[in-house]
Amino acid sequence: MGKSIMPSPDLALQQLLDGNKRFTSASLAHPNQDGERRISLGNGQAPFAAVLACADSRVPPEVLFDQGLGDLFVVRVAGNIINDQLLGSLEYAAAHLNTPLIVVLGHTSCGAIGAVAQGVELEGHIASLAPAIQPAIDKVKDQEGDLTDNAAREVARMTAKQLQESQPIMADLVKEGKLKIVPAFYDLESGEIALL
């Protein structure tokens, strides 16, 4: 299973976008969700894409991209920010599973980003999200449009850039053309995912 031939990064991205078109048109294929697929994955995994997504219950990547078991390596955290543990997980996908694509997926009406944008006092460990989100808010605060959505787009862009530049693993794979990292944005109402 781990020795599967991977698609190119661009083909992997096209597979995701095609899946999102199926999702938005309510013509889901539900690929790779049968017992045979489940059993075959007992021998290993070879996800063709990784997704760093928000933990928001309305943003499940496997559903939004109409993919099945073993197709996506998904890492989720409120605000789709990056820390060492999340980075390590994505490095594992890229370096050990040879996953050719990472999508950083932001979304409309993000609660974590909205709370930081509105200056809400965050209690407990929730407050640990704010330092990664605040720079995006500062960058877009004078833009027209919804502050939370603009900041969510910027967080996705900033996180993708951090991943692309991460040494030693990610930056090297990107430079060698073995890995593509792209920011994207999901609209909760339309269901559409747009590349940023």
Secondary structure, DSSP 8 states (H G I E B T S, - for coil): -TT-----HHHHHHHHHHHHHHHHTT----TT-SHHHHHHGGG----SEEEEE---TT--HHHHTT--TTTEEEEE-GGG---HHHHHHHHIIIIIS---EEEEEEETT-HHHHHHHTT----GGGGGGHHHHHHHHHHHTTSSS-HHHHHHHHHHHHHHHHHHH-TTHHHHHHHTTS-EEEEEEE-TTT--EEE-
